[in-house]
């Protein structure tokens, strides 16, 4: 099962895009690397797997770092307005 969340942000040219962040629960092992790197975005659910709680909770760079450091590659990050995949 996947958890998908997105949020609208400002539309100034230098603003980061609104994000759609998905955690693939078939892959998530609950090691909490994403919680350490982007604690405003991720939290554990009652199965100790990551959930997106606020896609605007941390900077885009932190979200991408969290996704990139997921040892099971369970996190996908996309631009919510265009669908462009930002990670992986």
Backbone as CSV, one residue per row, in Angstrom:
resi,resn,N_x,N_y,N_z,CA_x,CA_y,CA_z,C_x,C_y,C_z
1,UNK,0.835,-1.177,0.000,0.000,0.000,0.000,0.873,1.231,0.000
2,UNK,0.494,2.252,-0.722,1.265,3.479,-0.786,0.522,4.588,-0.077
3,UNK,1.300,5.498,0.490,0.744,6.675,1.121,1.138,7.850,0.239
4,UNK,0.178,8.594,-0.276,0.471,9.726,-1.138,-0.061,10.990,-0.498
5,UNK,0.779,12.004,-0.492,0.368,13.297,0.039,0.924,14.366,-0.872
6,UNK,0.194,15.460,-0.996,0.694,16.594,-1.761,0.170,17.857,-1.136
7,UNK,0.829,18.948,-1.426,0.415,20.236,-0.881,0.789,21.332,-1.867
8,UNK,-0.007,22.361,-1.900,0.261,23.497,-2.769,1.170,24.478,-2.045
9,UNK,2.111,25.017,-2.768,2.996,26.047,-2.234,2.844,27.270,-3.104
10,UNK,3.541,28.329,-2.743,3.496,29.565,-3.513,3.913,29.336,-4.944
11,UNK,3.591,30.269,-5.820,3.875,30.065,-7.227,4.939,31.017,-7.763
12,UNK,5.747,31.622,-6.894,6.835,32.466,-7.358,7.829,31.598,-8.122
13,UNK,8.515,32.158,-9.121,9.404,31.359,-9.965,10.493,30.611,-9.196
14,UNK,10.972,31.152,-8.078,12.045,30.490,-7.344,11.546,29.612,-6.199
15,UNK,10.223,29.494,-6.038,9.665,28.614,-5.014,9.822,27.168,-5.445
16,UNK,10.067,26.272,-4.482,10.106,24.853,-4.848,8.722,24.393,-5.297
17,UNK,8.670,23.343,-6.094,7.364,22.875,-6.579,6.549,22.255,-5.449
18,UNK,5.225,22.210,-5.602,4.423,21.450,-4.642,4.789,19.979,-4.802
19,UNK,4.887,19.273,-3.706,5.378,17.901,-3.763,4.292,16.859,-3.567
20,UNK,4.452,15.771,-4.259,3.700,14.546,-4.014,4.741,13.537,-3.543
21,UNK,4.616,13.098,-2.310,5.587,12.185,-1.719,4.868,10.884,-1.414
22,UNK,5.433,9.785,-1.864,4.827,8.469,-1.648,5.802,7.567,-0.908
23,UNK,5.273,6.803,0.039,6.050,5.780,0.729,5.428,4.431,0.372
24,UNK,6.217,3.573,-0.215,5.769,2.241,-0.590,5.888,1.342,0.639
25,UNK,4.756,1.008,1.235,4.769,0.216,2.458,5.156,-1.243,2.231
26,UNK,5.189,-1.687,0.992,5.684,-3.033,0.699,7.212,-3.061,0.802
27,UNK,7.844,-1.898,0.726,9.299,-1.799,0.796,9.794,-1.225,2.116
28,UNK,9.042,-0.360,2.745,9.494,0.371,3.934,9.791,-0.606,5.074
29,UNK,11.013,-0.540,5.605,11.434,-1.406,6.708,11.388,-0.681,8.044
30,UNK,11.054,0.608,8.033,10.906,1.356,9.269,12.207,1.685,9.970
31,UNK,13.301,1.853,9.227,14.574,2.143,9.875,14.716,3.603,10.307
32,UNK,13.797,4.460,9.900,13.691,5.858,10.351,14.747,6.802,9.789
33,UNK,15.443,6.418,8.735,16.404,7.338,8.129,15.694,8.599,7.648
34,UNK,14.515,8.443,7.045,13.785,9.611,6.542,13.320,10.506,7.694
35,UNK,12.966,9.916,8.829,12.549,10.698,9.990,13.705,11.535,10.517
36,UNK,14.911,10.988,10.458,16.090,11.711,10.924,16.442,12.877,9.996
37,UNK,16.252,12.679,8.685,16.664,13.694,7.708,15.570,14.713,7.382
38,UNK,14.316,14.328,7.497,13.193,15.232,7.208,12.080,14.984,8.230
39,UNK,12.339,15.318,9.500,11.369,15.011,10.560,10.061,15.774,10.466
40,UNK,10.046,16.868,9.730,8.807,17.616,9.550,7.887,17.002,8.509
41,UNK,8.424,16.108,7.700,7.664,15.483,6.616,7.201,14.077,6.989
42,UNK,8.074,13.314,7.633,7.811,11.897,7.884,7.594,11.603,9.359
43,UNK,6.781,10.599,9.622,6.581,10.043,10.963,6.281,8.560,10.800
44,UNK,6.455,7.811,11.879,6.104,6.387,11.830,4.623,6.196,12.125
45,UNK,4.016,5.244,11.431,2.642,4.851,11.733,2.675,3.767,12.816
46,UNK,1.544,3.192,13.128,1.506,2.205,14.202,2.163,0.875,13.830
47,UNK,2.532,0.677,12.565,3.302,-0.498,12.144,4.792,-0.192,12.083
48,UNK,5.161,1.017,12.520,6.541,1.506,12.493,7.071,1.639,11.067
49,UNK,6.181,2.008,10.171,6.583,2.338,8.811,6.383,3.834,8.621
50,UNK,7.136,4.403,7.713,7.065,5.840,7.478,5.775,6.238,6.794
51,UNK,5.291,7.399,7.176,4.114,8.042,6.581,4.474,9.490,6.306
52,UNK,3.871,10.067,5.295,4.022,11.492,5.033,2.983,12.217,5.881
53,UNK,3.464,13.094,6.770,2.550,13.843,7.627,2.394,15.291,7.171
54,UNK,3.407,15.825,6.489,3.343,17.198,5.983,4.374,17.367,4.868
55,UNK,3.957,17.327,3.602,4.915,17.438,2.499,5.654,18.773,2.471
56,UNK,5.161,19.757,3.201,5.836,21.053,3.278,6.640,21.210,4.564
57,UNK,6.778,20.131,5.332,7.393,20.207,6.645,8.890,20.457,6.662
58,UNK,9.567,20.218,5.557,11.010,20.451,5.452,11.329,20.937,4.048
59,UNK,12.537,21.439,3.872,12.992,21.941,2.570,13.074,20.806,1.554
60,UNK,12.882,21.143,0.298,12.961,20.170,-0.789,14.269,19.387,-0.729
61,UNK,15.371,20.061,-0.458,16.668,19.395,-0.391,16.672,18.309,0.684
62,UNK,16.035,18.592,1.823,15.979,17.605,2.905,15.111,16.413,2.523
63,UNK,14.007,16.676,1.841,13.122,15.596,1.393,13.856,14.705,0.389
64,UNK,14.566,15.311,-0.550,15.309,14.533,-1.539,16.448,13.753,-0.895
65,UNK,17.090,14.332,0.116,18.143,13.615,0.838,17.556,12.416,1.589
66,UNK,16.396,12.627,2.210,15.733,11.530,2.920,15.376,10.403,1.958
67,UNK,14.818,10.750,0.808,14.459,9.741,-0.189,15.699,9.019,-0.700
68,UNK,16.754,9.758,-0.941,17.990,9.177,-1.455,18.704,8.283,-0.465
69,UNK,18.461,8.489,0.822,19.113,7.689,1.849,18.251,6.556,2.375
70,UNK,17.067,6.378,1.806,16.207,5.271,2.216,16.868,3.966,1.771
71,UNK,17.217,3.085,2.719,17.936,1.865,2.331,17.107,0.876,1.517
72,UNK,15.798,1.034,1.504,14.956,0.124,0.719,14.340,0.810,-0.496
73,UNK,14.739,2.052,-0.759,14.222,2.830,-1.900,12.699,2.867,-1.916
74,UNK,12.114,3.132,-0.747,10.657,3.122,-0.603,9.995,4.472,-0.865
75,UNK,10.778,5.523,-1.069,10.221,6.868,-1.176,10.332,7.393,-2.599
76,UNK,9.214,7.906,-3.103,9.177,8.569,-4.403,8.736,10.002,-4.187
77,UNK,9.423,10.926,-4.846,9.097,12.349,-4.739,8.817,12.874,-6.140
78,UNK,7.663,13.537,-6.297,7.274,14.096,-7.595,6.807,15.524,-7.424
79,UNK,6.841,16.264,-8.525,6.232,17.587,-8.589,4.731,17.359,-8.718
80,UNK,3.965,17.791,-7.738,2.522,17.529,-7.735,1.792,18.235,-8.867
81,UNK,2.317,19.330,-9.354,1.610,20.062,-10.400,1.889,19.522,-11.804
82,UNK,3.068,18.927,-12.015,3.409,18.446,-13.354,3.508,16.926,-13.435
83,UNK,3.662,16.262,-12.297,3.855,14.822,-12.298,5.296,14.409,-12.535
84,UNK,6.193,15.377,-12.760,7.600,15.070,-12.990,8.178,14.394,-11.753
85,UNK,8.823,13.258,-11.950,9.452,12.540,-10.848,10.771,13.234,-10.523
86,UNK,10.918,13.645,-9.259,12.147,14.311,-8.796,13.102,13.314,-8.160
87,UNK,12.549,12.225,-7.612,13.354,11.142,-7.078,12.499,9.894,-7.076
88,UNK,12.975,8.742,-7.458,14.325,8.451,-7.919,14.558,8.903,-9.336
